[in-house]
Each structure stands twice: as structure tokens, then as C-alpha cells.
């Protein structure tokens, strides 16, 4: 049911980039978006982050909005999508932190002088083993078996963009973790990939 304060005229002004119209929409929908967000996130802080993201995206995508359609439906779909994306990002951060903690607990501090090529390989394999299963498979198929992203996508029955995304995330995780230890020899080894 449309919010009485949000008329088609206000939505039309909003789509044209008028800040006053945005403020009216923000004031009319903020509490509802926050309440909807908290149902997903179960955290006031996270719900506020999602709410902010929703209104930022709403402003960025204002030219895609049809003023003749109820804005609330569009905003609720956007809120749901933002909440799911936020939860996925939180889960990914948690996984990376847990993998990092496990790796730190199971390894001794290393210095550049301590590392040989074999140690670099062993350390890299431990890091790869700590990645989520699907990401490990894609990483190994590409870097160890030499498959292209298109071949991996075909073999696993997923999109090529998913393969590229997973490769980027895996590479970033491995390189990022190793950069934290400032190990120049390992970075040189990773460049071989």
C-alpha cells in the first residue's frame, strides 16, 4: 500500500534528482526500511548499515524508477537484496578471519631468510586449503591444472563470471594474507601463478 506522503509527483521529482523529494522519501520510508532490515540482520548496527546502503542505492538508481509504480515495492526489493548481500559479505569476512586464525595457530612466524621454495609451496597450499571448498576447487583447476575460466565454468556447470569472481577472491585472500607477513619470497612465488 503506497505511503500517503509519497505521491507520483514526488517520485517523479526524485527521479529528476531533486534533493527535497529524496528527503521526503527518506523521511517517509526510513523507519520501515530499518524495521525490514533488522528482520534479516538481527542487529541494530547491521540494520542501520543496510538501511544506509538502501538509500544510497536508491539515489544512485533513481533514473531507473518508474514514477507510476509504487516506490515502496521497489524499495522493499532493494532492501531485501541489500540485506542478503550484506549478510553474505559478513559471512565471507568471518570465514576469512577464521581461516587466518587457524593458519596463524598452526604455523610458526616466518622471516624472509627462513623460506625456501618448498616452504613457500607448503605455506601456499595451507592457505589454499583454508579457502571455502568451491573456491579451492576453482583455484586449483585454474592454477594447478591450467584450465581457463571458460573450461572451468563448463566443467562445473557455473557461469564464467562466477569462476572469475571466485578466482579473484581466492587470489586476493592468498596474496592479502601473505602480504600481512611481508614475505617477499612468497610474493615472488605467487607471481609464478
C-alpha positions in Angstrom: 0.0 0.0 0.0 1.6 3.3 -1.0 2.7 5.7 1.7 0.4 8.7 1.5 3.3 11.1 1.7 4.9 9.6 -1.4 3.0 10.7 -4.4 3.7 10.1 -8.0 4.7 13.7 -8.3 7.3 13.4 -5.5 8.7 10.2 -7.1 8.9 12.0 -10.5 10.8 14.9 -8.8 13.1 12.4 -7.1 13.9 10.6 -10.4 14.9 14.0 -11.8 17.4 14.4 -9.0 15.7 16.9 -6.7 17.1 16.6 -3.1 13.9 17.8 -1.4 12.0 14.9 -3.0 14.6 12.5 -1.8 14.4 13.9 1.7 10.6 13.4 1.7 11.0 9.8 0.6 13.8 9.2 3.1 11.7 10.5 6.0 8.6 8.5 4.9 10.4 5.2 4.4 13.5 5.2 6.8 11.7 3.5 9.7 10.1 0.9 7.5 13.4 0.1 5.7 15.2 -0.2 9.1 12.5 -2.4 10.5 12.6 -4.7 7.5 16.4 -4.8 7.6 16.6 -5.7 11.2 14.4 -8.8 10.5 17.2 -10.1 8.3 20.3 -8.9 10.2 19.1 -9.3 13.8 21.4 -6.5 14.7 20.6 -2.8 15.0 24.1 -1.8 13.8 23.9 -4.1 10.8 20.3 -3.0 10.1 21.4 0.7 10.0 24.3 -0.2 7.6 21.8 -1.9 5.3 19.4 1.0 5.6 22.1 3.5 4.6 23.1 1.3 1.7 19.5 1.1 0.5 19.1 4.9 0.4 22.5 5.3 -1.3 21.5 2.8 -4.0 18.0 4.3 -4.3 19.6 7.7 -5.1 22.1 6.1 -7.5 19.4 4.2 -9.4 16.8 6.9 -9.3 16.8 7.3 -13.1 15.6 3.6 -13.4 12.5 4.1 -11.3 9.1 4.3 -12.9 7.2 7.1 -11.0 3.8 5.5 -12.0 4.6 2.3 -10.0 4.6 2.1 -6.2 8.0 3.1 -4.9 7.6 1.1 -1.8 7.7 -2.2 -3.7 11.0 -1.2 -5.4 12.5 -0.1 -2.0 11.5 -3.4 -0.3 13.1 -5.5 -3.0 16.2 -3.3 -2.8 16.2 -3.7 1.0 15.9 -7.5 0.8 18.8 -7.6 -1.8 21.0 -5.3 0.2 20.4 -7.3 3.4 21.3 -10.6 1.7 24.4 -9.1 0.1 25.4 -7.6 3.5 24.9 -11.0 5.2 27.0 -12.7 2.5 29.8 -10.2 2.9 29.7 -10.7 6.7 29.9 -14.5 6.3 32.8 -14.2 3.9 34.7 -11.9 6.3 34.1 -14.3 9.1 35.3 -17.2 7.0 38.5 -15.3 6.0 39.1 -14.3 9.6 38.6 -17.9 10.9 40.9 -19.3 8.1 43.5 -16.7 9.1 43.3 -17.6 12.8 43.6 -21.3 12.0 46.6 -20.7 9.8 48.3 -18.5 12.4 47.7 -21.0 15.2 49.1 -23.8 13.0 52.2 -22.1 11.8 55.3 -20.5 13.3 56.3 -16.9 12.5 58.5 -16.8 9.4 61.0 -14.4 8.1 62.3 -13.9 4.6 65.5 -15.7 5.4 63.7 -18.8 6.6 61.8 -19.5 3.5 62.9 -21.8 0.7 60.8 -22.5 -2.4 59.5 -25.8 -0.8 58.4 -23.9 2.3 56.7 -21.3 0.1 54.8 -24.0 -1.7 53.8 -25.7 1.6 52.6 -22.3 3.0 50.6 -21.5 -0.1 48.9 -24.9 -0.1 47.9 -24.4 3.6 46.3 -21.1 2.7 44.5 -22.6 -0.3 43.2 -25.5 1.9 41.7 -22.9 4.2 39.5 -21.4 1.4 35.9 -22.4 1.0 35.6 -25.7 -0.8 34.2 -24.4 -4.2 36.8 -21.6 -4.2 39.6 -24.2 -3.6 38.4 -26.3 -6.5 38.2 -23.4 -8.9 41.6 -22.1 -7.7 43.3 -25.4 -8.2 41.7 -26.1 -11.5 43.0 -22.8 -12.8 46.4 -22.5 -11.3 47.4 -26.2 -10.8 45.7 -27.9 -13.7 45.8 -25.0 -16.1 42.2 -24.8 -17.1 40.8 -21.5 -18.4 37.9 -19.8 -16.7 35.6 -20.9 -19.6 36.7 -24.5 -19.3 36.1 -24.4 -15.5 32.7 -22.9 -16.0 31.8 -25.6 -18.4 33.2 -28.4 -16.3 31.5 -27.2 -13.1 28.2 -26.1 -14.7 28.5 -22.5 -13.5 28.9 -19.1 -15.2 32.2 -17.8 -16.3 31.7 -14.7 -14.3 31.3 -16.8 -11.2 34.6 -18.5 -11.9 36.4 -15.2 -12.5 34.9 -13.8 -9.3 35.9 -16.9 -7.2 39.4 -16.7 -8.7 39.8 -13.1 -7.9 38.6 -13.7 -4.3 40.9 -16.7 -3.8 43.9 -14.8 -5.2 43.1 -11.8 -3.1 42.8 -13.9 0.0 46.1 -15.7 -0.5 48.1 -12.6 -1.6 46.5 -10.5 1.1 47.3 -12.9 3.9 50.9 -13.3 2.7 51.3 -9.6 2.4 50.4 -9.2 6.1 53.5 -11.3 6.8 55.7 -9.2 4.5 57.3 -12.2 2.9 58.9 -11.1 -0.3 59.9 -14.6 -1.3 56.3 -15.9 -1.2 55.1 -12.9 -3.2 57.7 -13.7 -5.9 56.5 -17.3 -5.8 52.8 -16.2 -6.2 53.8 -14.2 -9.3 54.6 -17.5 -10.9 50.9 -18.3 -10.8 
